[in-house]
Amino acid sequence: MRLRPLTLKTPKPALIVKGKPIIRHVLDWLENVGFDSIFVKLYYLPDHIKKAVGEDENVHYITERNLTPTAYFLKKHKDILEEAFLVTNGDTLTNLNLTEFIEFHLTNNNIATVFTHDDAIHTGGTYLFDREVLKYIKKDDDIPDLMKRLAEKEIPVNLFYSNAHYFDSATEEKLAKARKYFKK
């Protein structure tokens, strides 16, 4: 909604940054460190997302009729999740070092690791979870709801502080910043 009229015919992940769709940057980032089973949640203009992704044997799609908040979506589709799984936004660009992020999660035994500059609520949109986190997710929870619940229950969460850049494409200003940064 905040990016209209740009998103009237193109979903945010399909917007172009540095010559390719944002989601393609995200998928390349994941695949470059070895992710080979990536699930993409589709809702708004799903065929545009598929076209933006292109042929990719590592990508599997789950299409929704009604938009489900991300945390609850994970709980609903727990059968596709491994013991530890990464969640990231398909419309957010980052230069986060995923290898360091994953190693940090694996060496710090908590059920969640959050990439942040500040805290568990204001994040860079990238998370690593252990399946155990699913028991804390309630109907219609999004990731911020889950993070708040974990904090309220005093469940330890790893905060992975990094100066890595991240740009969501929520507004024209943020999209312009991403396009400027990723021209390099």
DOZA-118951 format. One record per residue (C-alpha): x, y, z. Coordinates in steps of 0.2 Angstrom, whole numbers, padded with zeros to 4 digits, m for minus. Layout:
// residues N
xx|yy|zz
X|Y|Z
...
// end
This chain:
// residues 184
xx|yy|zz
0000|0000|0000
0014|0012|0005
0023|0010|m0012
0008|0013|m0023
0007|0016|m0038
0023|0006|m0040
0015|m0009|m0032
m0002|m0009|m0041
0005|m0021|m0054
0021|m0027|m0047
0023|m0034|m0029
0037|m0027|m0019
0049|m0042|m0020
0048|m0041|m0039
0053|m0022|m0040
0070|m0020|m0048
0086|m0015|m0039
0103|m0016|m0048
0096|m0024|m0063
0086|m0038|m0055
0071|m0041|m0044
0073|m0039|m0025
0068|m0057|m0022
0081|m0063|m0034
0094|m0054|m0024
0088|m0063|m0008
0088|m0080|m0016
0105|m0078|m0023
0111|m0072|m0006
0104|m0088|0002
0110|m0100|m0012
0127|m0093|m0011
0129|m0100|0006
0121|m0117|0002
0102|m0116|0005
0095|m0128|m0007
0077|m0129|m0001
0069|m0112|0000
0050|m0109|0002
0042|m0093|m0004
0026|m0088|0003
0015|m0081|m0011
m0001|m0070|m0009
m0001|m0054|m0019
0002|m0056|m0038
0010|m0073|m0036
0013|m0075|m0055
0024|m0060|m0054
0034|m0067|m0040
0037|m0083|m0049
0042|m0073|m0065
0054|m0063|m0054
0062|m0078|m0047
0064|m0087|m0064
0069|m0105|m0065
0076|m0111|m0049
0075|m0129|m0043
0079|m0123|m0025
0063|m0113|m0024
0046|m0120|m0018
0030|m0110|m0017
0016|m0110|m0005
0001|m0099|m0011
m0011|m0092|0001
m0029|m0087|m0002
m0029|m0076|0014
m0013|m0067|0020
m0006|m0076|0035
0006|m0067|0047
0023|m0075|0045
0025|m0083|0062
0008|m0092|0061
0012|m0097|0043
0027|m0106|0050
0017|m0115|0063
0004|m0120|0050
0017|m0127|0038
0029|m0135|0051
0030|m0150|0041
0042|m0142|0029
0053|m0135|0042
0070|m0143|0047
0076|m0143|0065
0084|m0126|0062
0077|m0114|0049
0080|m0097|0043
0066|m0084|0040
0070|m0068|0029
0059|m0056|0020
0057|m0057|0002
0057|m0038|0000
0073|m0034|0010
0090|m0032|0004
0105|m0035|0015
0124|m0038|0015
0123|m0048|0031
0136|m0062|0032
0125|m0077|0033
0139|m0089|0037
0143|m0079|0053
0125|m0077|0057
0122|m0096|0056
0138|m0100|0065
0133|m0088|0079
0116|m0097|0081
0124|m0114|0081
0136|m0110|0095
0124|m0100|0106
0111|m0113|0111
0095|m0102|0111
0079|m0106|0100
0080|m0090|0091
0094|m0078|0083
0089|m0061|0077
0100|m0050|0066
0099|m0032|0073
0107|m0016|0075
0097|m0012|0091
0086|m0025|0099
0075|m0040|0096
0060|m0030|0090
0069|m0018|0078
0077|m0031|0067
0085|m0033|0050
0071|m0045|0045
0082|m0061|0046
0080|m0074|0059
0086|m0091|0063
0074|m0102|0073
0075|m0120|0081
0058|m0129|0079
0055|m0128|0097
0050|m0110|0094
0034|m0116|0086
0026|m0120|0103
0026|m0101|0107
0017|m0096|0091
m0002|m0092|0093
m0015|m0089|0079
m0012|m0074|0069
0005|m0070|0076
0018|m0061|0066
0037|m0062|0070
0036|m0046|0081
0022|m0054|0091
0033|m0070|0093
0048|m0059|0098
0038|m0050|0111
0031|m0066|0118
0048|m0074|0120
0054|m0059|0129
0039|m0059|0140
0042|m0077|0144
0060|m0074|0147
0065|m0086|0134
0083|m0082|0129
0085|m0075|0111
0102|m0072|0103
0104|m0055|0096
0117|m0055|0082
0123|m0037|0081
0130|m0032|0065
0133|m0016|0055
0127|m0025|0040
0116|m0014|0029
0098|m0019|0026
0084|m0011|0016
0066|m0015|0016
0056|m0009|0002
0042|m0002|0012
0042|0016|0006
0049|0025|m0010
0062|0033|0001
0068|0016|0007
0068|0009|m0010
0078|0023|m0016
0091|0021|m0003
0092|0002|m0008
0094|0007|m0026
0108|0019|m0022
0117|0008|m0010
0116|m0007|m0022
0123|0002|m0037
0140|m0001|m0030
// end
